[in-house]
C-alpha cells in the first residue's frame, strides 16, 4: 500500500512539473507573438496639409521614386516633378468644411464668417447638394470657395475606376448646375486617394494639417481648445459643417485666431501664398 502511495505521489509531482513547463511555453509563445506583432505594426503617418497635382508622389515615404513610378505608371509614363512649398513667415489659416451643405449648422457658420469678414472653402457632397441646392448657392454667392467631396462619401480607393469617376464627375456637375462653376479642388473622403484618382479626375487634391476633431468631440469649447493647441503657422483646418457644435466653435474661434495675428484665406489663396498653385 505504501509503495502504491509513493508511485502516485511521484506521478503527481511529475504532472505538476509538466504542467508548469507547458504554462511557461505558452507564456513564451504569447510574449513572442506580441513582440513580433509590435515590430510589424507600421508607423503611423501624419496627414499632409496639401497634396497639389501629382505631389502625392513625394509623400510616399517608404518607397523610392523608381518604385512609385513602376507602381502607378507601369507603361513608362513619367510623373511631373512635384512642387515644393515656399517658405513664408505669414500666419495664415484656411478654414475648410466637409460633408455639407447642411441646414441650420451651415447657416450659422455662414453667419459667423460674414460677421467677421472671413472667406472659407466648403467641400460638399453631391447627395447633400441635391438636398440643399439653395444653401450651396448661398455659399457661392457669399464669396466662399466650393470643392468636391464625392457624391455620398465612400472610400474612393476601394471603388472601381468607373465608380470613382462617377462619384467625382456627378458631384462636379451638380455643383456647376447650381453655381455656374466647376470646382477645381477635390477632398477625398477620409483623405484616402491614389495618384490615379488625382490624375484621372484632373483636380487638385486637398487634405489638411489640423484636424479639429469636431466629429469626435461634438463640443464647441473643447473643439476650439483642441484647434488652438494644434495650430501651425500655415494651417489648413478640417471642420464639418453638419454639426451644431462646429458652428459654436467657429463663432468663438475666429476672434481668437485674429487676436493671434492669423489672416484667413481660401484654398486658392493658400496655394498661391505657398507657391503651389
Helices and strands as residue ranges (DSSP letters): H 2-40, G 55-59, H 65-72, E 92-100, H 104-115, E 121-124, H 126-131, H 133-141, E 145-148, G 156-158, H 161-179, E 185-186, G 189-191, H 195-201, E 204-205, E 210-211, H 214-217, H 220-229, E 234-240, H 244-259, E 263-264, H 267-273
